[in-house]
């Protein structure tokens, strides 16, 4: 595998032969198109970089093995990796360096919201487009993101699921507590959740912000338990998500339904919690947003998942954030093909009008509305799956009905 150095070039033909794109396996012959990857390969957010980088390399290798960018004479993709260590300031500095010194045509990476806010002014200055895999906001006309929008992504998906539990499955979900990580994204999503839940007739009985510096969340869980909610819903970063589920186990608190974000759906959560805790908390009234489950049948996505299992750097298989990374590389391919140019302005314009319907060979997200960016440069269709773990560590899709593999299971003491 390619070493995780500050500068990593991915050459043609290094990926496995399995190709999720409808193209012959002809090695790319043209000149290199450099794509700058700003990734948190170290530091507190390194899980994002460590999960997504192998998939970036795999998909870029597939594209090269299939003949590269046809409209540019079979040009191959060359990935230039920069580690920003999860630092917003360093992410902005690396964006400038990659464009001015490494001469990349586009940027991408698993930068989260506060990093995206820092990178935005640099992109405005450089006038070079970037795709974030995970940011939930964009304030730059050059920053596009597959991250879930706070309103129509995170909040709307969670509230629609609660409505389905109440209407279609007869679950008791009237009393709701919001519990999000206490930082900008968590605070904003809690605001959207609060407004939507009230508007749709749910009873908000409390808000319990989760301290992002706490060593455990036992006190927060005691507060949640005292409010006697039917449902606990919110955005938790992976750290607070794990601490919250450990607190559930420590207090043996299984009365409420917990609806969280993508992290609870990632295979790594079983290892991070440990088998004893995971078996108790993940299979009992815990639901998460997701973009992938092995039971989901989308041919291109299934092919990528099968190939990813062979990557030694993906210890747990294809994770949720890997889907965004793979989709971003496929979008970069389609954008370069349509633009037939590496001019940053043309690439920015093509990103803005890109349309990949469900069923397109470069469209792998489980979204009926396909892939396209709205005026805010976030996904126009930002819907997600809702999943639940079975005791055998099988991830099942329980919502929406179009993609569901079984109904949600609600247990009581």
Buried (B, 14 or more C-beta within 10 A) or exposed (E): EBEBEEEBEBBBEBBBEBBBBEBEEEEBEBBBBBBBBBBBBBEEBBBBBBBBBBBBBBBBBBBBBBBBBBEBEBBBBBBBBBBBBBBBEBBBBBBBBBBEEBEBBBBBBBBBBBBBBBBBEBBBBBEBBBBBBBBBBBBBBBBBBBBBBBBBBBBBBBBBBBBBBBEEBEBEBBBBBBBBBBBBBBBBBBBBBBBBBEEEEBEBBBBBBBBBEBEEBBEBBEBBBEBEBBBBBBBBBBBBBBBBBBBBBEEEBBEBBBBBBBBBBBBBBBEBBEEEBBBBBBBBBBBBBBBBBBBBEBEBBBBBBBBBEEBEBBEEBBBBBBBBBBBBBBBBBBBBBBBBBBEBEBBBBBBBEBEBEBEBBBBBBBBEEBBBBEEBBBBBBBBBBBBBBEEEEEBBBBBBEEBBBEBBBBEEE
